[in-house]
Amino acid sequence: MKIDIFMSKWKMEWHFFRLRYHELILKDCLDYQMKSKIQQKIYYHKMKLEDPSEQSN
């Protein structure tokens, strides 16, 4: 049980970290193809943070 709580918390922190990381990269990105990929990653991590029930993936 404690392991499940720990893993859920860790996954949420991971998605938060990755979200902020990609936002920072996007800010200075000049390549439109790369920007698109980064925006997709941002969207993915935002969705994971908004719906914690999906954290089992």
C-alpha beads as a LAMMPS data file, in Angstrom:
LAMMPS data file: protein, C-alpha beads

57 atoms
56 bonds

1 atom types
1 bond types

-500.0 500.0 xlo xhi
-500.0 500.0 ylo yhi
-500.0 500.0 zlo zhi

Masses

1 110.0

Atoms # bond

1 1 1 0.000 0.000 0.000
2 1 1 2.753 2.483 0.875
3 1 1 4.553 1.572 -2.300
4 1 1 1.465 2.460 -4.378
5 1 1 1.174 5.847 -2.690
6 1 1 4.867 6.468 -3.162
7 1 1 4.714 5.540 -6.852
8 1 1 1.681 7.737 -7.454
9 1 1 3.365 10.681 -5.834
10 1 1 6.568 10.043 -7.740
11 1 1 4.719 9.861 -11.057
12 1 1 2.931 13.138 -10.362
13 1 1 6.209 14.828 -9.526
14 1 1 7.780 13.378 -12.646
15 1 1 5.012 14.753 -14.882
16 1 1 5.242 18.134 -13.193
17 1 1 9.002 18.219 -13.670
18 1 1 8.779 17.190 -17.336
19 1 1 6.007 19.689 -17.988
20 1 1 8.101 22.576 -16.672
21 1 1 11.170 21.311 -18.481
22 1 1 9.392 21.229 -21.834
23 1 1 7.844 24.632 -21.244
24 1 1 11.299 26.093 -20.737
25 1 1 12.639 24.441 -23.854
26 1 1 9.666 25.598 -25.898
27 1 1 10.269 29.177 -24.882
28 1 1 13.565 29.378 -26.810
29 1 1 12.902 26.872 -29.555
30 1 1 13.174 28.192 -33.122
31 1 1 12.465 25.038 -35.128
32 1 1 8.762 24.681 -35.933
33 1 1 8.852 20.888 -36.165
34 1 1 10.571 20.639 -32.816
35 1 1 8.116 23.127 -31.306
36 1 1 5.260 20.921 -32.393
37 1 1 6.818 17.867 -30.748
38 1 1 7.485 19.781 -27.551
39 1 1 3.920 21.081 -27.471
40 1 1 2.636 17.510 -27.786
41 1 1 4.800 16.497 -24.842
42 1 1 3.513 19.431 -22.810
43 1 1 -0.046 18.424 -23.591
44 1 1 0.655 14.828 -22.557
45 1 1 2.113 15.810 -19.190
46 1 1 -0.692 18.294 -18.509
47 1 1 -3.254 15.557 -19.135
48 1 1 -1.445 13.219 -16.774
49 1 1 -1.401 15.863 -14.053
50 1 1 -5.080 16.704 -14.504
51 1 1 -6.233 13.098 -14.327
52 1 1 -4.290 11.206 -11.627
53 1 1 -6.419 8.089 -12.190
54 1 1 -4.460 7.621 -15.426
55 1 1 -1.218 7.294 -13.471
56 1 1 -1.231 3.539 -13.787
57 1 1 0.193 3.894 -17.320

Bonds

1 1 1 2
2 1 2 3
3 1 3 4
4 1 4 5
5 1 5 6
6 1 6 7
7 1 7 8
8 1 8 9
9 1 9 10
10 1 10 11
11 1 11 12
12 1 12 13
13 1 13 14
14 1 14 15
15 1 15 16
16 1 16 17
17 1 17 18
18 1 18 19
19 1 19 20
20 1 20 21
21 1 21 22
22 1 22 23
23 1 23 24
24 1 24 25
25 1 25 26
26 1 26 27
27 1 27 28
28 1 28 29
29 1 29 30
30 1 30 31
31 1 31 32
32 1 32 33
33 1 33 34
34 1 34 35
35 1 35 36
36 1 36 37
37 1 37 38
38 1 38 39
39 1 39 40
40 1 40 41
41 1 41 42
42 1 42 43
43 1 43 44
44 1 44 45
45 1 45 46
46 1 46 47
47 1 47 48
48 1 48 49
49 1 49 50
50 1 50 51
51 1 51 52
52 1 52 53
53 1 53 54
54 1 54 55
55 1 55 56
56 1 56 57
